[in-house]
Amino acid sequence: MAHQPQIRIPATYMRGGTSKGVFFRLQDLPEAAQMPGAARDALLMRVIGSPDPYGKQIDGMGGATSSTSKTVIVSASNRPDHDVDYLFGQVSIDKAFVDWSGNCGNLSAAVGPFAISAGLVDASRIPRDGVAIVRVWQANIGKTIIARVPITDGAVQETGDFELDGVTFPAAEVQLEFMDPAAEEEGAGGSMFPTGKLVDDLEVPGVGTLKATMINAGIPTIFVDAQALGYTGTELQDAINSDEKALARFEIIRAHGALRMGLIKHLDEIATRQHTPKIAFVAKPADYVASSGKRVGAGDVDLLVRAMSMGKLHHAMMGTAAVAIGTAAAIPGTLVNLAAGGGEREAVRFGHPSGTLRVGAQASESGGEWTVTKAIMSRSARVLMEGWVRVPQER
């Protein structure tokens, strides 16, 4: 009886921030998958275990959540003043497609460590002890990320005492700088605020007219007030993800926001754009108990934020959405800034379902246009497994 043999591909399974993904060197992929297209998408879906009508990804490396259905391809960069190129693929769990429309800020923390360990960074740039600065070109959105990776005895240091809410164990801190983070999205004209307004009236049939801040920074994001949706901003995953009507409402708001932002031309296109834009709701500080049981006091944070990812409430906060939060908070008048108390600020600490996170941004206004030179935050990363992934060979 004929059967398909399995091929094996060098790969590394890594945690970056509050996400996990399968990392590849571009040169290690099968030749047909070294170029964008159907062969690459099919390979990555098979690695992750998608599409899976059961929604579990049992027959693959995925973890059946948006945070764990991720792939990364890294290669040495030919761009001036960059070390590596980083391409992120968000694999749909139950549908047959890979979304290449945005970055993963959490896995960005693992790119520098992976690149160093994989021999993709010039050895002259890696100190014996100290911090290696890895200059990353984020190919999905065409932006630069500077990763500061701790090095001990010439190797990436992964263990440490840096704690990140949403991650159980401490690890070494990786500092990230997202340079010029306003996303240059097709149809959005490269503007941080594609509608030209800090706050819009977003009309959503069946929902009503919502105040919304729609911003391209880190990742295109739609911010709305929690109260306008009947929420307090202290909600955890079960309160949202067990409510099918709520999930459907968020999706229709996301679709109409994407249309206003120029990210899609027709509402039905949103079905093939799950990764972007994100939708989040904000509220003023309040006491709540995080998913770990940790108590978060109103005095511990500047505001509360809950964000949706791939149709579900995220268990913590996407790194790119954190960039959007930090950027919007730095610009007086946005919904994020107002929830944080208004005024000018260069950093904000917000509460999310797993705890708190601090993110900074440097914003300035000139001629009525806002620009952000960089957003800064800290994450951690660790290799979980390395070797080869196996997939059935295509006939």
VOZAVO-285653 format. One record per residue (C-alpha): x, y, z; residue number from 1. Coordinates in pm, 1 decimal, always signed. Example, Ala and Ser with C-alpha at 12.3 -4.5 7.8 and 13.67 -1.06 7.14 Angstrom:
px,py,pz,resi
+1230.0,-450.0,+780.0,1
+1367.0,-106.0,+714.0,2
This chain:
px,py,pz,resi
+0.0,+0.0,+0.0,1
+141.0,+337.6,-103.3,2
+208.2,+582.9,+174.2,3
+350.9,+930.5,+216.4,4
+690.4,+936.2,+387.5,5
+753.6,+1216.1,+633.5,6
+1016.6,+1480.0,+574.3,7
+1195.9,+1648.4,+860.7,8
+1280.6,+2016.5,+877.5,9
+1516.5,+2183.4,+1128.5,10
+1306.1,+2393.1,+1362.5,11
+1299.4,+2548.1,+1708.9,12
+991.9,+2573.4,+1929.7,13
+1012.4,+2895.2,+2131.8,14
+821.2,+3103.8,+2375.9,15
+838.3,+3475.1,+2315.7,16
+649.6,+3694.9,+2562.2,17
+306.2,+3538.5,+2614.9,18
+309.5,+3350.8,+2282.4,19
+468.5,+3033.5,+2144.3,20
+566.8,+2952.7,+1788.0,21
+769.3,+2731.0,+1557.0,22
+1082.6,+2910.0,+1430.2,23
+1261.9,+2827.8,+1104.2,24
+1568.4,+2953.1,+925.5,25
+1459.2,+3038.7,+572.2,26
+1744.9,+2830.7,+429.6,27
+1620.1,+2518.0,+611.4,28
+1275.0,+2517.5,+452.1,29
+1206.2,+2293.4,+152.6,30
+1293.0,+2480.1,-166.5,31
+930.2,+2530.6,-270.2,32
+853.7,+2687.2,+69.9,33
+1145.2,+2930.0,+61.1,34
+930.1,+3163.0,-148.5,35
+591.7,+3310.6,-50.0,36
+295.1,+3119.6,-187.3,37
+74.7,+2815.5,-159.1,38
+357.5,+2569.6,-90.1,39
+483.4,+2771.3,+205.8,40
+133.5,+2818.8,+347.8,41
+51.0,+2449.4,+311.4,42
+371.5,+2348.6,+487.8,43
+320.4,+2582.4,+782.3,44
-41.9,+2478.3,+824.6,45
+63.4,+2113.0,+833.7,46
+335.9,+2188.9,+1088.4,47
+87.2,+2363.1,+1315.8,48
-196.1,+2114.3,+1255.1,49
-443.9,+2325.5,+1060.8,50
-708.4,+2345.1,+938.8,51
-862.7,+2148.1,+1222.6,52
-1244.5,+2125.3,+1234.5,53
-1210.2,+2000.8,+1592.0,54
-1029.7,+2321.8,+1686.4,55
-760.3,+2139.1,+1885.9,56
-457.8,+2111.9,+1650.8,57
-383.2,+1768.6,+1797.2,58
-196.1,+1659.8,+1482.2,59
+51.0,+1946.0,+1486.9,60
+257.4,+2184.6,+1695.8,61
-18.7,+2439.5,+1751.8,62
-187.0,+2487.0,+2087.7,63
-536.4,+2569.7,+1958.0,64
-523.1,+2936.4,+2062.6,65
-423.1,+3250.3,+1875.9,66
-117.5,+3275.9,+2104.8,67
+11.4,+2930.7,+2009.7,68
-81.3,+2897.1,+1640.6,69
+218.9,+3089.8,+1512.8,70
+516.7,+3046.5,+1281.8,71
+830.9,+3251.6,+1224.1,72
+1081.8,+3253.3,+938.6,73
+1417.8,+3425.6,+996.4,74
+1702.2,+3489.0,+752.8,75
+2020.5,+3694.5,+740.2,76
+1936.5,+4042.2,+612.9,77
+2077.8,+4214.3,+306.1,78
+1937.2,+4547.0,+422.0,79
+2183.6,+4811.6,+542.0,80
+2210.4,+4837.6,+921.5,81
+2001.9,+4523.5,+982.3,82
+2110.3,+4179.2,+1097.8,83
+1809.9,+3962.7,+1016.1,84
+1476.3,+3965.0,+837.4,85
+1181.1,+3833.5,+1037.9,86
+856.8,+3712.3,+880.1,87
+557.1,+3614.6,+1094.5,88
+273.1,+3383.2,+990.1,89
-44.0,+3359.9,+1202.3,90
-195.2,+3021.0,+1121.4,91
-573.0,+2996.6,+1134.7,92
-689.7,+2715.6,+1360.3,93
-1001.1,+2594.4,+1179.9,94
-959.7,+2748.1,+834.6,95
-706.5,+2682.3,+559.8,96
-503.4,+3001.1,+551.6,97
-204.0,+3176.9,+698.2,98
-244.0,+3546.9,+777.6,99
+66.8,+3746.8,+683.8,100
-90.8,+4089.9,+740.5,101
+83.3,+4184.4,+1065.2,102
+357.3,+4126.5,+1317.4,103
+360.2,+3936.5,+1647.9,104
+508.1,+4162.4,+1912.4,105
+545.1,+3882.6,+2165.5,106
+740.5,+3654.1,+1933.8,107
+951.1,+3955.1,+1833.3,108
+1125.4,+3901.7,+2168.1,109
+1238.9,+3556.7,+2055.5,110
+1370.9,+3660.5,+1712.9,111
+1697.5,+3808.1,+1840.9,112
+1779.8,+3510.5,+2065.1,113
+1688.0,+3265.3,+1788.1,114
+1893.9,+3452.8,+1528.5,115
+2202.0,+3453.1,+1749.8,116
+2173.1,+3084.3,+1839.4,117
+2104.1,+2993.3,+1474.3,118
+2421.3,+3162.9,+1352.4,119
+2239.7,+3437.0,+1159.8,120
+2408.1,+3728.4,+1341.4,121
+2770.8,+3819.6,+1271.0,122
+2984.3,+3688.9,+1554.6,123
+3158.0,+4026.1,+1583.5,124
+2831.7,+4176.9,+1707.1,125
+2796.6,+3933.2,+1997.0,126
+2989.2,+4016.5,+2316.7,127
+3134.4,+3751.8,+2542.6,128
+2924.2,+3894.7,+2825.0,129
+2676.0,+4179.8,+2816.0,130
+2401.7,+4271.0,+2572.8,131
+2389.5,+4196.4,+2199.9,132
+2195.6,+4447.1,+1993.2,133
+2013.6,+4266.0,+1713.2,134
+1871.5,+4486.4,+1437.5,135
+1559.4,+4314.7,+1304.3,136
+1372.1,+4398.6,+985.2,137
+1006.8,+4306.5,+1040.6,138
+912.0,+4203.6,+689.0,139
+532.9,+4184.7,+736.3,140
+498.6,+4555.5,+808.5,141
+832.2,+4691.6,+686.0,142
+958.8,+4820.0,+1020.4,143
+1271.6,+4799.6,+1232.3,144
+1282.9,+4637.0,+1575.3,145
+1588.3,+4668.3,+1798.6,146
+1626.3,+4370.9,+2034.4,147
+1864.3,+4388.5,+2329.8,148
+1954.1,+4027.3,+2407.8,149
+2147.0,+3933.8,+2724.2,150
+2461.5,+3728.1,+2660.1,151
+2657.0,+3516.7,+2911.2,152
+2974.3,+3326.7,+2818.1,153
+2912.6,+3404.2,+2450.7,154
+2566.7,+3244.0,+2444.9,155
+2212.8,+3375.3,+2475.7,156
+2108.9,+3399.1,+2839.3,157
+1755.4,+3263.2,+2876.9,158
+1711.3,+3228.9,+3251.8,159
+1679.3,+3521.8,+3488.7,160
+1453.1,+3696.4,+3735.3,161
+1243.1,+3908.1,+3496.7,162
+874.7,+3840.1,+3557.6,163
+607.6,+3889.2,+3293.1,164
+240.4,+3860.5,+3382.1,165
+88.1,+3585.1,+3171.6,166
+407.9,+3375.2,+3188.0,167
+442.1,+3135.5,+3481.0,168
+818.9,+3135.2,+3532.1,169
+1074.5,+3418.3,+3537.8,170
+1337.3,+3444.2,+3263.8,171
+1596.0,+3683.1,+3119.6,172
+1468.8,+4022.7,+3009.5,173
+1477.3,+4111.9,+2639.1,174
+1421.5,+4481.2,+2574.0,175
+1251.1,+4573.1,+2247.4,176
+1238.5,+4903.8,+2064.9,177
+978.7,+4926.3,+1788.4,178
+1113.2,+5203.3,+1567.2,179
+871.2,+5436.2,+1390.2,180
+586.8,+5195.1,+1477.5,181
+308.0,+5361.9,+1281.1,182
+212.4,+5081.2,+1042.9,183
+222.6,+5149.9,+671.2,184
-87.7,+4952.7,+582.6,185
-210.7,+4925.1,+228.4,186
-511.6,+5152.7,+186.6,187
-431.1,+5344.7,+504.4,188
-186.7,+5580.9,+337.7,189
+81.9,+5519.2,+597.2,190
-102.5,+5746.8,+840.4,191
-106.9,+5668.1,+1210.5,192
-471.6,+5774.1,+1217.9,193
-608.1,+5663.9,+880.1,194
-939.6,+5847.1,+923.9,195
-758.2,+6168.4,+1018.1,196
-925.5,+6179.0,+1361.0,197
-818.2,+6080.2,+1710.8,198
-1173.9,+5971.0,+1788.7,199
-1436.4,+5869.8,+1532.9,200
-1805.8,+5794.4,+1541.0,201
-1809.2,+5438.9,+1411.8,202
-2152.1,+5332.1,+1289.1,203
-2208.0,+4957.7,+1321.7,204
-2544.6,+4819.6,+1205.2,205
-2712.7,+4623.7,+1479.0,206
-2477.9,+4764.1,+1741.7,207
-2507.7,+5142.0,+1716.4,208
-2264.9,+5430.9,+1689.1,209
-1951.5,+5385.6,+1897.3,210
-1675.0,+5627.9,+1980.6,211
-1357.3,+5467.8,+1846.4,212
-986.8,+5545.9,+1820.3,213
-849.8,+5370.1,+1513.1,214
-472.0,+5368.1,+1499.3,215
-192.0,+5210.6,+1295.7,216
+93.3,+5162.3,+1540.6,217
+253.4,+4826.5,+1606.1,218
-56.2,+4672.6,+1454.0,219
-377.9,+4830.7,+1325.4,220
-606.7,+4851.6,+1628.8,221
-960.9,+4969.7,+1700.3,222
-1013.5,+5097.8,+2054.2,223
-1362.4,+5142.5,+2199.6,224
-1489.8,+5223.6,+2548.6,225
-1571.1,+4923.6,+2765.2,226
-1875.1,+5097.1,+2911.3,227
-2027.4,+5153.0,+2567.8,228
-2029.8,+4774.0,+2522.7,229
-2164.1,+4702.7,+2870.5,230
-1829.3,+4597.8,+3016.5,231
-1615.5,+4723.5,+3304.6,232
-1273.3,+4644.1,+3160.1,233
-1206.1,+4392.0,+3438.2,234
-1336.1,+4093.8,+3239.3,235
-1140.3,+3770.1,+3206.9,236
-1150.3,+3526.3,+2915.5,237
-1452.5,+3320.5,+3022.1,238
-1674.7,+3627.9,+3047.4,239
-1621.9,+3701.9,+2678.2,240
-1522.5,+3377.3,+2509.0,241
-1822.1,+3184.1,+2641.3,242
-2061.0,+3442.3,+2493.9,243
-2112.1,+3369.0,+2123.7,244
-2326.1,+3681.5,+2076.1,245
-2049.7,+3896.4,+2222.4,246
-1788.4,+3739.1,+1996.0,247
-2008.2,+3798.8,+1691.6,248
-2059.4,+4160.8,+1797.8,249
-1686.2,+4219.2,+1832.4,250
-1631.1,+4071.7,+1487.5,251
-1885.0,+4298.4,+1319.1,252
-1735.9,+4602.1,+1496.3,253
-1391.0,+4490.2,+1380.5,254
-1514.9,+4452.6,+1023.2,255
-1666.8,+4801.1,+1008.7,256
-1357.5,+4947.9,+1171.5,257
-1134.0,+4777.1,+915.1,258
-1348.7,+4922.7,+639.5,259
-1319.0,+5275.5,+784.0,260
-943.1,+5231.8,+821.9,261
-908.6,+5135.7,+456.9,262
-772.1,+4791.6,+541.1,263
-1047.5,+4616.3,+346.8,264
-1270.7,+4730.3,+61.5,265
-1567.9,+4506.7,+135.9,266
-1697.7,+4374.2,+466.7,267
-1676.1,+4011.1,+358.3,268
-1295.9,+4045.1,+319.7,269
-1262.6,+4044.7,+699.5,270
-1307.1,+3665.7,+702.3,271
-963.3,+3623.3,+542.0,272
-799.7,+3885.9,+763.9,273
-823.1,+3741.6,+1112.7,274
-493.4,+3875.4,+1247.3,275
-555.0,+4242.6,+1170.9,276
-696.0,+4477.9,+1274.4,277
-719.2,+4407.2,+1644.1,278
-1010.2,+4532.0,+1851.1,279
-973.7,+4630.1,+2216.3,280
-1183.0,+4797.3,+2483.6,281
-1052.6,+5036.0,+2748.0,282
-1167.1,+5155.9,+3088.5,283
-1045.8,+5365.7,+3376.9,284
-857.1,+5186.8,+3657.3,285
-1049.7,+4950.7,+3884.3,286
-969.1,+4668.6,+4123.2,287
-986.6,+4314.1,+3984.1,288
-843.5,+3966.8,+4027.3,289
-626.9,+3847.1,+3736.4,290
-658.1,+3498.2,+3590.3,291
-368.5,+3377.2,+3809.0,292
-546.3,+3490.4,+4124.7,293
-320.0,+3793.4,+4155.5,294
-498.2,+4103.3,+4282.4,295
-457.2,+4414.0,+4069.9,296
-546.0,+4738.3,+4244.0,297
-681.0,+5047.1,+4075.0,298
-372.0,+5228.4,+4199.1,299
-143.3,+4978.8,+4026.9,300
-242.6,+5079.5,+3673.6,301
-320.0,+5383.2,+3461.1,302
-603.4,+5213.1,+3272.5,303
-754.7,+4874.7,+3187.6,304
-738.9,+4716.0,+2841.7,305
-886.1,+4395.6,+2704.8,306
-806.3,+4288.8,+2348.4,307
-943.6,+4037.2,+2102.7,308
-714.9,+3814.4,+1897.5,309
-831.6,+3576.5,+1622.6,310
-1191.1,+3609.9,+1741.4,311
-1129.0,+3547.0,+2112.5,312
-1035.6,+3756.2,+2415.2,313
-658.2,+3730.4,+2457.5,314
-535.2,+3577.1,+2783.6,315
-290.4,+3864.7,+2837.5,316
-193.1,+4123.6,+2574.1,317
-47.5,+4092.9,+2227.3,318
+287.6,+4268.6,+2204.6,319
+192.0,+4465.5,+1895.3,320
-133.4,+4574.5,+2060.8,321
+74.0,+4688.6,+2358.7,322
+265.6,+4911.3,+2116.6,323
-65.8,+5050.8,+1992.6,324
-175.1,+5108.4,+2353.6,325
+147.0,+5287.6,+2444.7,326
+132.6,+5500.1,+2131.4,327
-233.3,+5595.9,+2172.1,328
-179.3,+5670.5,+2541.7,329
+97.0,+5917.5,+2451.1,330
-134.9,+6120.2,+2227.7,331
-376.0,+6346.4,+2418.8,332
-739.9,+6300.5,+2322.2,333
-746.5,+5937.4,+2213.9,334
-978.2,+5701.0,+2400.6,335
-674.3,+5523.6,+2544.0,336
-523.3,+5850.7,+2664.9,337
-853.6,+5965.4,+2816.7,338
-902.1,+5634.9,+2998.9,339
-554.8,+5683.8,+3146.2,340
-652.2,+6028.5,+3274.0,341
-556.7,+6243.6,+2976.8,342
-259.1,+6473.5,+2930.3,343
+87.6,+6404.5,+2796.9,344
+272.9,+6088.4,+2899.9,345
+566.0,+5883.9,+2773.3,346
+474.5,+5558.2,+2946.5,347
+164.5,+5379.7,+3067.8,348
+98.0,+5073.8,+3282.9,349
-222.2,+4896.3,+3193.0,350
-414.0,+4607.6,+3341.1,351
-493.6,+4302.1,+3124.8,352
-650.6,+3963.0,+3207.9,353
-321.4,+3815.3,+3335.2,354
-193.0,+4118.4,+3524.8,355
-16.1,+4438.7,+3424.1,356
+228.4,+4559.8,+3161.1,357
+425.2,+4879.5,+3115.3,358
+493.9,+5021.6,+2769.6,359
+649.1,+5350.3,+2667.2,360
+623.1,+5562.7,+2353.5,361
+775.8,+5887.6,+2233.6,362
+518.5,+6095.1,+2043.7,363
+531.0,+6442.3,+1891.1,364
+298.8,+6661.4,+1687.6,365
+392.8,+6875.2,+1389.3,366
+149.8,+7052.7,+1159.3,367
-142.7,+6863.1,+1306.2,368
+18.5,+6525.1,+1233.9,369
+130.6,+6292.5,+1510.4,370
+444.1,+6083.3,+1482.8,371
+597.5,+5829.9,+1718.1,372
+971.6,+5770.4,+1694.0,373
+967.5,+5447.8,+1894.6,374
+776.5,+5236.3,+2141.4,375
+960.8,+5045.7,+2412.5,376
+873.7,+4742.3,+2621.6,377
+1034.8,+4439.8,+2781.9,378
+957.7,+4074.3,+2721.1,379
+1136.8,+3744.6,+2773.6,380
+1202.0,+3444.4,+2550.8,381
+1313.0,+3085.6,+2588.0,382
+1381.7,+2782.5,+2369.9,383
+1134.2,+2508.1,+2459.2,384
+1250.6,+2244.2,+2212.0,385
+1483.8,+2221.7,+1915.9,386
+1551.4,+1965.4,+1648.3,387
+1323.7,+1881.3,+1357.8,388
+953.6,+1897.8,+1285.0,389
+811.3,+1623.6,+1067.0,390
+538.3,+1658.8,+808.6,391
+404.4,+1421.3,+544.1,392
+574.5,+1480.8,+211.6,393
+351.1,+1631.4,-53.4,394
+296.8,+1411.5,-356.2,395
